[in-house]
Amino acid sequence: MLAVTYDTRENSLKAGLVSSRGTDWGAISGVLLCISWAPMAIVILRLPDLGSAAEVERFWRENLGLVQAVIVSTSIGFIFLLVFLGGLAERLQRVDAALAFTAFGSGLMFMTGLSVALGLDVASGLLHAPATPVGAAFFVAVAFAAFRRNVFSRPLAWLAVVGVLANIGAVGGVFSLSGPLNSGNGVIGGIAAPLGLYLAWILAASISWLRQPAKCV
């Protein structure tokens, strides 16, 4: 009788601790990340065809102040990115440690590659600086977690599949300064699709976590 009473009290205590964990900072940080990086869309939409020196010069002449402001906003967003990735790794750790490390590590590598690309763009006036395709590894990890481990919902799973394809296309930025493969405004090799899918998945996952805090999705 005492043992049953003790177990009941212990379970109640655990339930209380779980319910009092409070704010899901991983989810909130994901939303704040998307907000702080949203201004990048303004710059991306204005990127010129990199094969035209005249267009590149015009871009910098007309958008230098805007680019500087976006760099500041993006830098702040990296703080939110780290907190979000921590929350993502914690959820994946429950089902597969390898997936957790893969998603966390590839997420950091993707953004490191993006930072290098942006740095090269700023320093050299938009030369060859393709978005890194390593983001594909991030999406492969979360897609596997969704399809095989049921950690995420099916919509998040299929969004990850699209993210894999978008990031593979980023390799095109290595081969051409003009047309759909260029790493500026190229439809295939440009930065818009890889970064856009990355932020779209993070925002969707964060909203899902906020709506269903008790689940792993």
Sequence and secondary structure as in RCSB ss.txt:
>XXXX:A:sequence
MLAVTYDTRENSLKAGLVSSRGTDWGAISGVLLCISWAPMAIVILRLPDLGSAAEVERFWRENLGLVQAVIVSTS
IGFIFLLVFLGGLAERLQRVDAALAFTAFGSGLMFMTGLSVALGLDVASGLLHAPATPVGAAFFVAVAFAAFRRN
VFSRPLAWLAVVGVLANIGAVGGVFSLSGPLNSGNGVIGGIAAPLGLYLAWILAASISWLRQPAKCV
>XXXX:A:secstr
 HHHHHHHHHHHHHHHHHHT    HHHHHHHHHHHHHTTHHHHHHH   TT HHHHHHHHHHHHHHHHHHHHHHH
HHHHHHHHHHHHHHHHHHTT HHHHHHHHHHHHHHHHHHHHHHHHHHHHTS S    TTHHHHHHHHHHHHHTT 
 S HHHHHHHHHHHHHHHHGGGGGT SSGGGSTTT TTTSSHHHHHHHHHHHHHHHHHHHH TTS  
